[in-house]
Amino acid sequence: MTGSPAFELVSVRRLRIHEKVNREHVDLLERSIRGEGVLWEPIWVARTDEFDVILNGHHRYGALVRLGAQKVPAFVFDYEDPIITLGRWGEGPPVTKEEVIRRARRGTPFPSKTTRHTVLVDLPPRPTRLDDLLRVPTDRRAGATSTSRWVPEELSIP
């Protein structure tokens, strides 16, 4: 995958976090998304062969999971593409893209708001109706096997 990111509805089962979230912020987003019935901004993910790593949008993801979403709207990036850069929100040693992937794979997330990903291209608006995310996918390859709500263990809401 190269060039501009692709927009997809990604199965929650495919997504992995690399940062913890703040419970109060997830609560606020959950109420907002439920009330408006829309997620206004997709998350950003890096695609690997095994899973997709959330780069931006951990709190939106947490809110959607709590609401019972089966899919999450996402811009999907090739993490090696230079259009996506990595920095830190605060002080501390540099973080590498390899460490982000490693922490997602191992389930050992950074504290909330450690990494700061930026994109060097304009991303189009992609509001998505909550109802479209709650529908159970019929494609078993997407990870849906029942209508029961699935909550990932690694969400790490303190």
C-alpha positions in Angstrom: 0.0 0.0 0.0 1.5 3.3 -1.0 0.3 6.8 -1.7 -2.8 8.3 -0.1 -4.4 6.5 2.7 -7.5 4.4 2.0 -10.8 4.8 3.9 -12.2 1.6 5.3 -14.6 0.3 7.9 -12.2 -1.9 9.9 -13.4 -4.8 12.1 -12.8 -4.1 15.8 -11.3 -7.5 16.0 -8.5 -6.5 13.7 -7.5 -3.4 15.7 -4.8 -3.2 18.3 -3.9 -0.2 20.6 -0.4 1.1 21.4 -1.6 3.7 24.0 -3.8 3.6 27.0 -6.8 5.9 27.2 -8.3 8.3 29.7 -11.7 7.0 31.0 -13.3 10.4 31.3 -12.4 11.3 27.7 -13.9 8.0 26.5 -17.0 8.7 28.5 -17.4 12.1 27.0 -16.9 10.8 23.4 -19.3 7.9 24.0 -22.1 10.3 25.1 -21.3 12.6 22.1 -21.3 9.9 19.5 -24.5 8.3 21.0 -26.3 11.7 21.1 -25.3 12.8 17.6 -25.5 9.4 16.1 -22.3 10.1 14.1 -18.6 9.7 14.4 -17.2 12.8 12.7 -13.6 11.8 12.3 -12.2 8.4 11.4 -9.3 6.9 13.3 -5.9 6.4 11.7 -4.4 2.9 11.5 -1.2 1.3 10.2 -1.8 -2.0 8.4 0.4 -5.0 9.2 -0.1 -8.6 8.0 -1.4 -9.6 11.5 -3.5 -6.7 12.6 -4.1 -2.9 12.3 -2.5 -0.6 14.8 -4.4 2.5 15.9 -2.2 5.5 15.4 -4.6 8.3 16.1 -8.1 7.8 17.7 -7.7 5.5 20.7 -10.4 7.4 22.6 -12.8 7.3 19.7 -12.1 3.6 19.3 -12.8 3.1 23.0 -16.1 5.0 22.8 -17.2 3.0 19.7 -16.3 -0.3 21.4 -18.4 0.6 24.4 -21.3 1.5 22.1 -21.1 -2.0 20.6 -19.6 -1.1 17.2 -18.5 -4.0 15.1 -16.6 -1.8 12.6 -14.6 1.4 13.0 -14.1 4.0 10.3 -10.4 4.4 9.6 -7.9 5.9 7.3 -5.5 3.0 6.6 -1.8 3.9 6.1 1.3 2.1 5.0 3.3 3.0 8.2 6.5 3.2 6.2 5.1 5.9 3.9 6.8 9.2 4.8 3.5 11.0 4.7 2.9 9.8 8.3 5.3 11.0 10.9 5.8 10.2 14.6 6.7 12.5 17.5 5.8 12.9 21.2 3.2 15.0 22.9 5.5 15.8 25.8 9.0 15.4 27.0 10.8 12.1 26.8 13.0 10.0 24.6 12.2 9.6 20.9 9.6 6.8 20.0 10.1 4.8 16.9 7.5 3.3 14.6 9.0 -0.1 15.3 8.3 0.4 19.1 4.7 1.4 18.3 4.1 -1.8 16.4 6.0 -3.9 19.0 3.8 -2.5 21.9 0.6 -3.2 19.9 1.8 -6.7 19.2 2.7 -7.4 22.8 -0.2 -5.7 24.4 2.0 -3.3 26.4 0.6 0.1 25.6 2.3 3.5 26.3 0.6 5.9 28.7 -2.2 8.0 27.1 -1.0 10.8 24.8 2.6 9.6 24.5 2.9 9.4 20.7 1.8 12.1 18.3 1.3 11.0 14.7 0.9 13.6 12.0 0.0 13.2 8.3 1.5 15.4 5.6 -1.6 15.2 3.3 -5.1 16.6 3.8 -7.6 13.9 4.8 -11.2 14.4 3.5 -14.1 14.6 5.9 -15.7 11.2 6.4 -18.6 11.3 8.9 -20.0 7.9 9.6 -23.4 7.0 11.1 -23.3 5.1 14.3 -26.0 2.7 13.0 -23.7 1.7 10.1 -21.0 0.7 12.7 -23.3 -1.3 14.9 -24.5 -3.7 12.2 -23.0 -7.1 12.5 -20.9 -8.0 9.4 -21.9 -11.0 7.5 -18.4 -11.8 6.2 -16.9 -14.3 8.6 -13.4 -13.4 7.4 -14.0 -10.0 9.0 -14.2 -11.7 12.4 -17.9 -11.8 13.0 -19.3 -15.1 14.2 -22.2 -13.9 16.3 -24.3 -10.9 17.3 -22.8 -10.8 20.8 -20.9 -7.7 21.8 -17.1 -8.2 21.8 -14.9 -5.9 23.9 -11.1 -6.2 23.3 -9.1 -7.0 26.4 -6.4 -4.6 25.5 -8.5 -1.5 25.6 -6.8 -0.6 28.9 -9.3 1.9 30.3 -7.9 2.8 33.7 
